Amino acid sequence: MEKVFAVIDLKSFYATVECIKRGLDPFKAPLVVCDEFRGPGSIIMSVTPYLKTLGCKNVMRRYDLPKGIDYVYARPNMELYVTKSTEFNALLLDYFADEDIHTYSIDETFINLTPYLNLYKLNPHDLVQKVMAQIKAEFGLVSAAGIGPNMFMAKCALDIEAKKTKTQIAHWYEKDVKEKLWKVTPITKIWGISTGYEKRLAKLGLFNMEDVAKAPKGKLKDALGILGEQIWEHAHGIDESDMKDQYRTKSKSFTSGQVLHRDYELEEAPVLIREMCDDICARLRAYEFKAGLIYLGVLESRPSGQQYGKSMSLLKLSNDNNELFMAFMNVFKSFPLKDPLRQIHLAVGNVKNADFEQISLFDEMNGQDQGKLWQTLDQIHARFGKDKLMRANALTRSSTYLRRVNQIGGHRK
């Protein structure tokens, strides 16, 4: 039996959830999900389908909204959105087994339809339509879906065609590779191709998927590595990835980043780096991991807008707050910074299981006691909350700790 995949997307998810909460029609209400009290530069997380017809986009700045409209502002409520997303995926389990479902994002899920077409005696379009109708009936959420012979083709059907159709469903077949996929411009509309790769492909004289398909596979691999080979296969409609293995990276990493709401003077940065480092270390210990590599990136405020980033290997694997903080600070001090900061990004990589201890002659004798201290702190935070025990500098003006512990994904719970 030929494989058939679908991807279901909850349209204008955050904005629709907020409309339902207020008893508004998302196709008539000018609602935007945005914390208006953060100022005119605050980011719009989602807009209703009605506002999309007026040219608004899901991700834009508040000052870019069209003038002359009496907007309804909804402060982001990530806890509610996660709950609704969980309910949506729980509904899918009424139809499909867990191993045939892959949650791609909070509002988008892939499904392997192949084993269920005979079970439900329905064709792919009708089965997906049945599920979408139940999503609308139970939650009031409007969805769109793409169907294809693999996950890539299903996603392209969704992104490029489904949202423009009356049924909000598009089914792409192998024949649509040449008829539809090859004609898409700009090429960044294709899933997985960023503006950076668009530029690199353009340097090779490749401007759409037809150009990519007709280029030698080796040329793409030499220029772009493994991803170049994958883009070439996608241009031929080939995607042999297994849903069960999709997006399981070989090398794990943990990150923490902040877009700052004001200019931070350079002497304030260590407070933020310390807090973000503490967060990463706690997550490492929760998964019983240690890191062997760190990365620090910063962005200076305007007018310079200069970016700096640098990674550094550690002498030994660690998840100790103090050791990683010192390493991050060594990187930070190496930057020729002059202007205040607007962004800070921390990451750790080369992550390994922490089921052994690497001893060094230069380690302090109280290293084990220090490790127990961090574990005890983790336990207190897990039981009582991160705002019950914290560093004293969390009460200073430079700190963002108390605000961030009450957020999910950088947004208000």
C-alpha positions, 0 to 999 in steps of 0.5 A: 500500500502506498503511504499517505501522510497528512499535516493538520494546522490550527489556523490563527491558533492563539488569536482564535483561542482568545476569540472563543474565550471572549465569544467573538467570531475570529472571522469578524473580530479585529483581535491581536494577541499582543501585550500592549503594555510593552509599548509600540514595539511589542511583537504581535504573536497572532492575528485573527483570519479577519485581520489577515484579510486586511494584510496583517501577519501573525508575526509583526510589530505593534507599530506596523498594524494598519491604522484606523482599526479598533483592535481588541488586544489579548495578552498572551496566555501560553498556559491556555494555549498549551492546554488547548494544543494538548486537547487537540492532540488528545482528540487525534489519539481517538483516531490514530495510534501514538506512533503514527502522530508527530507533534511538529509545533503547538498548532501543527501535527503530522499523521501517518494515515496509511494504516487507517484508510481501510480501517475507516473505509474512507479516502485520505481527504474524507478522513482528514475532513472528518477529523477537522470537523470534530476539531471545529465541533469540540473546540471551535478551532478552524484548521487546514490540512495538507496530504501527500505521499510523504511528510514533505509533500504534505507540508508543501500542500498545506503551506502552498495550497490548502489555506487558499482552498474552500475546503482548507484541504489540499492533496498533492501527488507525485505528479504535482512535483513538476506541476506545482512544487517546481513552480513555487516562488520565492523558493523560501515558501518551501518548507525547510529553505530559509533566506540564508539557503535561498542566497546560497542556492542563488549563487549556484544559479538555482532559483526554484525547485525545478532548477534544484531538481535539474542540478547534479546532486553532487553539486548541491551536496558539495555546496551545502552538505547533507542539507543540500542533498536533502533539498535535491531529494525534496525537489524530486518529491522524495522524503524517506524520513520515518515519522518515528525518527523525525527530528531526533537530533544526534547531538543534543543542545540546551539554549536560553535567549532573551530579547531585552526590553531596554538597553542593558549596560555592559556591567549589567550583563553578568546578572543576566548571564548568571540567571540564564546559565542557572536555568540551563544547568538545572535543565541539564541535571533534570535530564542527567546530562553534562555539557562539553561545549558552550556558546555565547552570542550578544547583539549590541543596541542601535545604532551599531547593532553589532553581533558577536558570538563565540563557542568554547570547549570545556576542559571537562564535561560539567553541569555545575552552575559556577563552572559554566558561568565562569566559562560564559564570562570568559567568552563574554570578556573576549568580545570588543563590546562598546555599546549597550546590549539588546539580546543575549543568547546562551547555549551548551552542546556536546551533551553526554550522559552524566552517569560518571564523574571525571576527576581532575587534580585541580578540582576543589575538594568540596566539588561533591558538596557543591553538586549536592547543593545544586541538586537540592536547589533543583528539588526545592524549585520543582516542589515549591516553585522557582520564585520561592528561593532565588539569588539576591540579585533577582531583586535588582533592576538588572534581573529578569528572573522573576518575570521569566519564571512566570512565563512559558516560551518567553511569554506570559502564562 
